[in-house]
Amino acid sequence: MTELKGLRDDVYRRPLATALERLGIGPGWRCVDVGAGGGDVSVALAEVVGPTGRVYAVDADPLARDEVARAAAAHSQVIAITQAGEDLRLPEAVDLAFCRFLLLHVLDPGAVLAKMTESVRAGGWVVAQEPITSAGRIDGHPMSMPDARHPDVGAILPGLARDAGLDLVDAWAEAPAGAGPGPVSQYLESLTGVDPGDDAIVLPPLVTVVGRRRTER
């Protein structure tokens, strides 16, 4: 499996590593991380594509540019861009467009996926990872994310990918779980600000979609 050294403490790292392994990503690849945030995934991608590759870290929040710059200080192949996913425009076609926990917040998830599809070369890849928030559980009780526009967008993600012009290569859901102190509990507390104590936790299933842009016919 593709090793993502910078994401070892990320409870959702396994589905990302699985998806990248499926693609065969390696040195020299061009990638875009849409909704890059603090740049953790951008840096992980930079480590895989190496100095001959390139990673565009795109986020609508201007403050994210500084966060990415700090996180990627040792990786000159990471280029931070302040841009909304709906307005995605890159100086070159990329091999991989990626997003995670982005589409649940945007106004039109389908439009963002379509822009991501346009950004990759013919035969290139799009990987999107989005949650089904209401399927998460804390001590058996459903979770909620009232501030998200589309908290359960993961449930329709395969259809959105197809409608964006992608051939659906693979799709699955994976949910980290735990009880008591540990990475899952810490992640939930960072997300909600609430310490779940010893309660059993099933985090929202993260739906991963691996799609390929159709080649020109």
C-alpha positions as CSV (number, residue, x, y, z in Angstrom):
1,M,0.0,0.0,0.0
2,T,1.2,3.5,-0.8
3,E,2.9,4.9,2.4
4,L,1.6,8.3,3.4
5,K,4.1,9.2,6.1
6,G,2.7,12.7,6.9
7,L,-0.8,11.2,7.5
8,R,0.1,8.5,10.0
9,D,-2.2,10.2,12.7
10,D,-5.0,10.7,10.2
11,V,-7.8,8.2,11.1
12,Y,-9.1,8.4,7.5
13,R,-5.7,7.8,5.8
14,R,-6.3,4.2,4.9
15,P,-9.0,4.8,2.2
16,L,-6.8,7.5,0.7
17,A,-3.8,5.2,0.6
18,T,-5.9,2.5,-1.0
19,A,-7.2,4.8,-3.7
20,L,-3.7,6.1,-4.6
21,E,-2.4,2.5,-4.7
22,R,-5.2,1.7,-7.2
23,L,-4.0,4.6,-9.4
24,G,-0.4,3.6,-9.4
25,I,0.6,7.2,-8.5
26,G,4.3,7.9,-8.5
27,P,7.2,10.2,-9.3
28,G,6.5,12.9,-11.8
29,W,2.7,13.0,-11.4
30,R,0.8,16.4,-11.5
31,C,-1.9,16.6,-8.9
32,V,-4.4,19.1,-7.5
33,D,-5.7,19.0,-3.9
34,V,-9.0,21.0,-4.0
35,G,-10.0,22.3,-0.6
36,A,-6.4,21.8,0.7
37,G,-6.9,23.4,4.1
38,G,-3.7,23.1,6.1
39,G,-2.0,21.2,3.4
40,D,-1.6,17.8,5.1
41,V,-2.8,15.8,2.0
42,S,-0.9,18.1,-0.4
43,V,2.3,17.4,1.4
44,A,1.5,13.6,1.5
45,L,1.0,13.8,-2.3
46,A,4.2,15.8,-2.7
47,E,6.2,13.0,-1.0
48,V,4.7,10.5,-3.4
49,V,5.2,12.4,-6.7
50,G,8.7,13.6,-5.7
51,P,10.6,16.7,-6.9
52,T,9.8,15.9,-10.5
53,G,6.1,16.1,-9.8
54,R,3.8,19.0,-8.9
55,V,1.0,19.5,-6.4
56,Y,-1.4,22.4,-6.6
57,A,-2.9,23.1,-3.2
58,V,-6.2,24.9,-3.9
59,D,-8.4,26.5,-1.2
60,A,-10.9,29.3,-1.2
61,D,-9.7,30.6,2.2
62,P,-6.7,33.0,1.7
63,L,-5.4,32.0,5.1
64,A,-4.9,28.4,3.9
65,R,-2.2,29.7,1.5
66,D,0.0,30.6,4.5
67,E,-0.8,27.3,6.2
68,V,0.1,25.3,3.2
69,A,3.3,27.3,2.7
70,R,4.4,26.4,6.3
71,A,3.4,22.7,5.9
72,A,5.1,22.4,2.6
73,A,8.3,24.4,3.3
74,A,10.5,21.5,2.4
75,H,8.6,20.6,-0.8
76,S,9.1,23.1,-3.7
77,Q,6.8,21.1,-5.9
78,V,3.8,22.3,-3.9
79,I,2.1,25.4,-5.3
80,A,-0.6,27.1,-3.1
81,I,-3.5,28.8,-4.9
82,T,-6.4,30.8,-3.5
83,Q,-9.3,29.7,-5.5
84,A,-12.9,28.3,-5.0
85,G,-13.6,24.8,-6.3
86,E,-16.4,26.2,-8.5
87,D,-13.8,28.4,-10.2
88,L,-11.0,25.8,-10.5
89,R,-8.6,26.7,-13.3
90,L,-5.0,25.5,-13.4
91,P,-2.0,26.4,-15.6
92,E,-1.8,22.8,-16.9
93,A,-3.8,19.6,-17.0
94,V,-3.1,17.3,-14.1
95,D,-3.0,13.5,-13.7
96,L,-5.1,13.5,-10.5
97,A,-7.7,15.8,-9.0
98,F,-8.4,15.1,-5.3
99,C,-10.8,16.4,-2.7
100,R,-11.8,15.2,0.8
101,F,-14.4,16.8,3.2
102,L,-15.0,19.5,0.6
103,L,-18.2,18.8,-1.2
104,L,-20.3,18.8,2.0
105,H,-19.5,22.5,2.4
106,V,-19.8,23.9,-1.2
107,L,-22.9,25.3,-2.7
108,D,-23.0,22.9,-5.7
109,P,-21.1,19.7,-5.3
110,G,-21.8,18.6,-8.8
111,A,-20.4,21.8,-10.3
112,V,-17.1,21.4,-8.3
113,L,-16.7,17.7,-9.4
114,A,-17.3,18.8,-13.0
115,K,-14.5,21.4,-12.6
116,M,-12.2,18.8,-11.1
117,T,-13.0,16.5,-14.1
118,E,-12.1,19.3,-16.5
119,S,-8.8,19.9,-14.8
120,V,-7.4,16.4,-15.5
121,R,-6.0,15.1,-18.7
122,A,-8.0,12.7,-20.8
123,G,-7.6,9.3,-19.0
124,G,-6.6,11.1,-15.8
125,W,-8.1,10.4,-12.4
126,V,-10.5,12.1,-9.9
127,V,-10.6,10.8,-6.3
128,A,-13.3,12.3,-4.1
129,Q,-13.9,11.4,-0.4
130,E,-17.0,12.6,1.3
131,P,-18.9,11.5,4.5
132,I,-22.3,10.2,5.3
133,T,-22.5,12.2,8.5
134,S,-25.8,10.9,9.8
135,A,-24.5,7.3,9.7
136,G,-21.9,8.1,12.4
137,R,-22.6,7.1,16.0
138,I,-21.7,8.2,19.5
139,D,-22.8,5.7,22.1
140,G,-25.3,4.5,19.5
141,H,-26.8,7.9,18.8
142,P,-26.7,9.4,15.3
143,M,-24.2,12.2,14.7
144,S,-25.1,15.5,12.9
145,M,-23.2,18.3,11.3
146,P,-25.7,21.2,11.1
147,D,-23.2,23.7,9.7
148,A,-22.6,21.6,6.6
149,R,-24.6,22.3,3.5
150,H,-24.7,18.7,2.3
151,P,-23.8,16.5,5.4
152,D,-24.7,13.3,3.7
153,V,-23.3,14.0,0.2
154,G,-21.2,10.8,0.4
155,A,-24.5,8.9,-0.1
156,I,-24.9,10.3,-3.6
157,L,-21.2,10.7,-4.5
158,P,-21.0,7.9,-7.0
159,G,-23.9,9.4,-9.0
160,L,-22.3,12.8,-8.9
161,A,-19.1,11.4,-10.2
162,R,-20.9,9.8,-13.1
163,D,-22.8,12.9,-13.9
164,A,-19.5,14.9,-13.9
165,G,-18.3,12.9,-16.9
166,L,-16.3,10.2,-15.1
167,D,-16.1,6.5,-15.6
168,L,-16.6,5.0,-12.2
169,V,-13.7,2.7,-11.5
170,D,-14.3,2.0,-7.8
171,A,-16.3,3.2,-4.9
172,W,-16.6,2.1,-1.3
173,A,-17.2,3.4,2.3
174,E,-15.0,3.0,5.3
175,A,-15.7,4.2,8.9
176,P,-13.1,4.3,11.7
177,A,-14.4,3.1,15.1
178,G,-13.2,3.0,18.7
179,A,-14.1,3.2,22.3
180,G,-12.4,5.3,25.0
181,P,-9.3,7.4,24.6
182,G,-7.4,7.0,21.3
183,P,-7.1,8.5,17.8
184,V,-10.8,8.1,17.0
185,S,-11.9,9.9,20.2
186,Q,-9.3,12.6,19.6
187,Y,-10.5,13.1,16.1
188,L,-14.1,13.5,17.2
189,E,-13.2,15.9,19.9
190,S,-11.2,18.1,17.4
191,L,-14.2,18.0,15.1
192,T,-16.9,18.8,17.6
193,G,-15.1,20.3,20.6
194,V,-16.7,17.6,22.8
195,D,-14.8,14.9,24.6
196,P,-16.7,11.6,24.1
197,G,-15.1,10.0,27.2
198,D,-15.5,6.2,27.2
199,D,-18.4,6.2,24.7
200,A,-18.3,3.9,21.7
201,I,-17.7,5.8,18.5
202,V,-18.3,5.0,14.9
203,L,-17.1,8.0,12.8
204,P,-19.1,9.0,9.7
205,P,-18.4,6.5,6.9
206,L,-16.2,8.2,4.3
207,V,-17.3,7.3,0.8
208,T,-14.3,7.1,-1.6
209,V,-15.0,7.4,-5.4
210,V,-12.3,6.7,-7.9
211,G,-13.2,8.0,-11.3
212,R,-11.4,8.3,-14.7
213,R,-11.9,11.0,-17.2
214,R,-13.1,9.6,-20.4
215,T,-10.6,9.6,-23.2
216,E,-11.3,11.5,-26.4
217,R,-13.1,9.4,-29.0
